[in-house]
Amino acid sequence: MDITFTDVEHTYMTKTPFEKKALENVTIHIPKGRFTAIIGHTGSGKSTLIQHLNGLLKPSKGKIQIGPYVLEAGKKYPSMRELREKVGLVFQYPEHQLFEETVEKDIMFGPRNFGVEEAEIKRRLEELLPRVGLTTDMLQTSPFQLSGGQMRRVAIASVLISKPEVLVLDEPTAGLDPLGQKEMLELFYQYHQSFGTTTILVTHQMEVAAEYADYLIVMDQGSIKLSGTKEEVFSKKELLEGFGLAEPDELAFLRAFNKRFQLQEKELYFDIDGLATYISNHLRKREKS
């Protein structure tokens, strides 16, 4: 589903001494099927922004349209349940959301609550388990007896089983080791590729944004400061540094390599394989010359 924010503001604790404006004049359009990363330092408004996508927060001003659903300041929307079936939100430490007696009940809770038929839920469960790295022998186990990584997979499965058209990921790899982070991100990316979801990833890791996203939104002090393809955004090195953001390591290495050999190459490489191929090809040319 397409997503459009129009002049959106959000203020916490209005009309109190603790009133704080967390979003200001946010206008952005995210087309259907795009993998978008929202980047910015802590307190820039990233999490506040995405919590508007399934109605956890309502705009204090402005309008948000998610497909056919409209959330507008001062107006009630009658079917938040319907919206939340379409928009799946995975928080930091999603395993903290587990609560049922068994893995099976926890995963199936969402679609049951949304009125999906039992036979369809079981079909989805059977299809989903291998995709998220879980096995059928875990289903009757308490989720709290699993390892931390397995618990996180159960929590993620409980979101994916509802087949959301929009998948929102708020720092979903927080607390995982590098291998665990890679596995989790690959899981989300493969799901995105398989089902064509509109995927929105909140991250402070520039390397992650560069590797997985095709579109970037840069936030600072509750406003959107920059947006575009990763090539467009990461080409603005000085501007990003002004927002306290460093470019990806691969890009920094590429710039240093080009400077060392006085190369004018303008193409940017955001993955290790592409960068390695570029460097290897250049060094071979130097050996032959």
LOVEX-394850 format. One record per residue (C-alpha): y negated, x, z; residue number from 0. Coordinates in steps of 0.25 Angstrom, whole numbers, plus 5000, padded with zeros to 4 digits. Each point is the difference from the previous one (the first is absolute). Example, Ala and Ser with C-alpha at 12.3 -4.5 7.8 and 13.67 -1.06 7.14 Angstrom:
REM LOVEX-394850
ATOM_5018_5049_5031_0
ATOM_4986_5006_4998_1
REM end
This chain:
REM LOVEX-394850
ATOM_5000_5000_5000_0
ATOM_4986_5004_4997_1
ATOM_4991_5003_5012_2
ATOM_4985_4999_5001_3
ATOM_4990_5002_5011_4
ATOM_4986_4995_4998_5
ATOM_4989_5004_5009_6
ATOM_5010_5000_5012_7
ATOM_4995_5004_5014_8
ATOM_5008_5000_5013_9
ATOM_4994_5001_5014_10
ATOM_5008_5001_5013_11
ATOM_4996_4993_5013_12
ATOM_4988_4993_4994_13
ATOM_4989_4996_5009_14
ATOM_5004_5009_5011_15
ATOM_4995_5014_5005_16
ATOM_5012_5006_4993_17
ATOM_4997_4994_4986_18
ATOM_5004_5010_4989_19
ATOM_4999_4999_4985_20
ATOM_5013_5005_4995_21
ATOM_4999_4996_4985_22
ATOM_4987_4999_4992_23
ATOM_4997_4995_4986_24
ATOM_5014_5003_4995_25
ATOM_5002_4996_4986_26
ATOM_5013_5005_4992_27
ATOM_5010_4995_4990_28
ATOM_5015_5004_5001_29
ATOM_5008_4996_4988_30
ATOM_5014_4994_5001_31
ATOM_5011_5010_5000_32
ATOM_4991_5013_5003_33
ATOM_5004_5010_5011_34
ATOM_4987_5002_5007_35
ATOM_4997_5010_5012_36
ATOM_4989_4997_5009_37
ATOM_4995_5014_5006_38
ATOM_4990_5003_5011_39
ATOM_4999_5007_5013_40
ATOM_5003_4992_5013_41
ATOM_4991_4989_5003_42
ATOM_4996_4998_4985_43
ATOM_5004_4986_5000_44
ATOM_5013_5001_4992_45
ATOM_5009_4992_5010_46
ATOM_4990_4990_5002_47
ATOM_4999_4998_4985_48
ATOM_5015_4998_4998_49
ATOM_5001_4990_5011_50
ATOM_4992_4990_4992_51
ATOM_5011_5000_4990_52
ATOM_5009_4991_5007_53
ATOM_4990_4993_5009_54
ATOM_5002_5008_5013_55
ATOM_4985_5002_4999_56
ATOM_4990_4990_4994_57
ATOM_4987_5005_4993_58
ATOM_4987_4998_5008_59
ATOM_4993_5000_4986_60
ATOM_5005_4999_4986_61
ATOM_5012_4996_4993_62
ATOM_5014_5006_4997_63
ATOM_5009_4995_4989_64
ATOM_5015_5003_5000_65
ATOM_5006_4994_4988_66
ATOM_4998_4985_5001_67
ATOM_4996_5001_5015_68
ATOM_4986_5001_5005_69
ATOM_4995_5004_5013_70
ATOM_4985_4998_5002_71
ATOM_4991_5002_5012_72
ATOM_4998_4987_5008_73
ATOM_5011_4992_4993_74
ATOM_5014_4997_5004_75
ATOM_5012_5003_4991_76
ATOM_5011_4989_5003_77
ATOM_5012_5008_4996_78
ATOM_5000_5014_5006_79
ATOM_5015_5000_5001_80
ATOM_5001_4999_4985_81
ATOM_4991_5012_4998_82
ATOM_5008_5008_5010_83
ATOM_5012_4998_4993_84
ATOM_4994_5006_4987_85
ATOM_4993_5012_5008_86
ATOM_5009_5009_5008_87
ATOM_4993_5009_5010_88
ATOM_5007_5012_5005_89
ATOM_4993_5006_5012_90
ATOM_5000_5014_5006_91
ATOM_5012_5001_5009_92
ATOM_5006_4987_4994_93
ATOM_5012_5002_5009_94
ATOM_4991_4995_5011_95
ATOM_5001_4986_4994_96
ATOM_5015_4999_5002_97
ATOM_5004_4989_5010_98
ATOM_5013_4993_4996_99
ATOM_5014_5002_5006_100
ATOM_5006_5005_4987_101
ATOM_4996_5008_4988_102
ATOM_5004_4988_4991_103
ATOM_4992_4990_5008_104
ATOM_4988_5009_5000_105
ATOM_5000_5002_4985_106
ATOM_5003_4986_4997_107
ATOM_4989_4994_5009_108
ATOM_4989_5000_4990_109
ATOM_5006_4993_4988_110
ATOM_5007_4990_5010_111
ATOM_4986_4997_5006_112
ATOM_4995_4998_4985_113
ATOM_5010_4990_4997_114
ATOM_5009_5008_4991_115
ATOM_5014_4995_4998_116
ATOM_5011_5007_5009_117
ATOM_5008_5003_4987_118
ATOM_4988_5007_4994_119
ATOM_4997_5007_5012_120
ATOM_5014_5006_5001_121
ATOM_5000_5004_4985_122
ATOM_4986_5007_5002_123
ATOM_5006_5007_5012_124
ATOM_5012_5005_4993_125
ATOM_4991_5005_4989_126
ATOM_4990_5007_5009_127
ATOM_5009_5007_5010_128
ATOM_5003_5012_4991_129
ATOM_4986_5001_4994_130
ATOM_4995_5002_5014_131
ATOM_5011_5009_5004_132
ATOM_5007_4991_5010_133
ATOM_5015_4996_5000_134
ATOM_5007_4986_5003_135
ATOM_5007_5006_5013_136
ATOM_4986_5001_5006_137
ATOM_4997_4985_4999_138
ATOM_5006_4995_5013_139
ATOM_4994_5012_5008_140
ATOM_4988_4999_5008_141
ATOM_4988_5007_4993_142
ATOM_4997_5007_5013_143
ATOM_5013_5007_5000_144
ATOM_4996_5007_4986_145
ATOM_4993_5013_4998_146
ATOM_4985_5000_4998_147
ATOM_5001_5002_4985_148
ATOM_5011_4988_4999_149
ATOM_4991_4991_5008_150
ATOM_4988_5003_4991_151
ATOM_5009_4996_4988_152
ATOM_5004_4987_5007_153
ATOM_4986_4997_5002_154
ATOM_4996_5003_4985_155
ATOM_5012_4992_4995_156
ATOM_4995_4988_5008_157
ATOM_4987_5000_4992_158
ATOM_5007_5003_4986_159
ATOM_5010_4989_5002_160
ATOM_4989_4990_4998_161
ATOM_4997_5006_4986_162
ATOM_4985_5001_5002_163
ATOM_4992_5001_4987_164
ATOM_4990_5009_5008_165
ATOM_5005_5011_5008_166
ATOM_4990_5006_5010_167
ATOM_5004_5013_5007_168
ATOM_4991_5005_5012_169
ATOM_5004_5014_5002_170
ATOM_5015_4996_5000_171
ATOM_5005_5015_5002_172
ATOM_4993_5003_5012_173
ATOM_5008_5008_5010_174
ATOM_5011_5004_4990_175
ATOM_5004_5014_4997_176
ATOM_4997_5005_4985_177
ATOM_5014_4996_4995_178
ATOM_4999_4986_5007_179
ATOM_4986_4998_4994_180
ATOM_5005_5004_4986_181
ATOM_5012_4990_5001_182
ATOM_4991_4989_5005_183
ATOM_4990_5002_4989_184
ATOM_5010_5000_4989_185
ATOM_5006_4987_5005_186
ATOM_4987_4993_4999_187
ATOM_4997_5007_4986_188
ATOM_5013_4996_4995_189
ATOM_4998_4985_5005_190
ATOM_4987_5000_4993_191
ATOM_5006_5005_4987_192
ATOM_5011_4990_5000_193
ATOM_4993_4988_5004_194
ATOM_4986_5002_4995_195
ATOM_4993_4997_5013_196
ATOM_4985_5002_5002_197
ATOM_5002_5012_5010_198
ATOM_4989_5004_5010_199
ATOM_5002_5013_5008_200
ATOM_4990_5004_5011_201
ATOM_5002_5015_5002_202
ATOM_4992_5012_5005_203
ATOM_5009_5010_4993_204
ATOM_4994_5004_4987_205
ATOM_5013_5005_4994_206
ATOM_5007_4987_5002_207
ATOM_4988_4992_4993_208
ATOM_5000_5010_4989_209
ATOM_5015_4999_4998_210
ATOM_5003_4985_5001_211
ATOM_4987_4993_4997_212
ATOM_4994_4997_4986_213
ATOM_4987_4995_5006_214
ATOM_4992_5004_5012_215
ATOM_4990_4994_5009_216
ATOM_4992_5009_5009_217
ATOM_4994_4994_5013_218
ATOM_4989_5005_5009_219
ATOM_4993_4993_5012_220
ATOM_5005_4986_4995_221
ATOM_4996_5001_4986_222
ATOM_5007_5004_4987_223
ATOM_4993_5013_4995_224
ATOM_5009_5003_4988_225
ATOM_5011_4994_4992_226
ATOM_5007_5003_4987_227
ATOM_5013_5007_4995_228
ATOM_5004_5012_5008_229
ATOM_4995_5009_4989_230
ATOM_4986_4994_5001_231
ATOM_5000_5000_5015_232
ATOM_5006_5014_5002_233
ATOM_4991_5006_4990_234
ATOM_4988_4997_5010_235
ATOM_5004_5011_5010_236
ATOM_4986_5002_5006_237
ATOM_4998_4985_5002_238
ATOM_5014_4999_5007_239
ATOM_4997_5011_5009_240
ATOM_4987_4993_5004_241
ATOM_5009_4989_5005_242
ATOM_5009_5010_5008_243
ATOM_5011_4999_4990_244
ATOM_5007_5013_4994_245
ATOM_5006_5000_4986_246
ATOM_5015_5000_4999_247
ATOM_5007_5014_5002_248
ATOM_5005_5000_4986_249
ATOM_4986_4998_4994_250
ATOM_4994_5010_5009_251
ATOM_5011_5010_4995_252
ATOM_4997_4996_4985_253
ATOM_4985_5003_5002_254
ATOM_5003_5013_5006_255
ATOM_5010_5004_4989_256
ATOM_4990_4996_4989_257
ATOM_4989_5008_5007_258
ATOM_5009_5012_5001_259
ATOM_5003_5000_4985_260
ATOM_4987_4995_4996_261
ATOM_5006_4988_4993_262
ATOM_4992_4988_4996_263
ATOM_5012_4990_5001_264
ATOM_4995_4986_5004_265
ATOM_5013_4993_5002_266
ATOM_5003_4997_5014_267
ATOM_5015_5001_5006_268
ATOM_5003_4992_5012_269
ATOM_5015_5004_5001_270
ATOM_5008_5013_5003_271
ATOM_5008_4999_4987_272
ATOM_4988_4998_4991_273
ATOM_4992_5011_5007_274
ATOM_5012_5010_4999_275
ATOM_5002_4997_4985_276
ATOM_4985_5002_4997_277
ATOM_5000_5013_5008_278
ATOM_5013_5005_4994_279
ATOM_4996_4997_4986_280
ATOM_4987_5007_5002_281
ATOM_5006_5013_5006_282
ATOM_5010_5000_4988_283
ATOM_4988_5000_4990_284
ATOM_4994_5012_5008_285
ATOM_5013_5008_4999_286
ATOM_5001_4998_4985_287
ATOM_4985_5003_4997_288
REM end
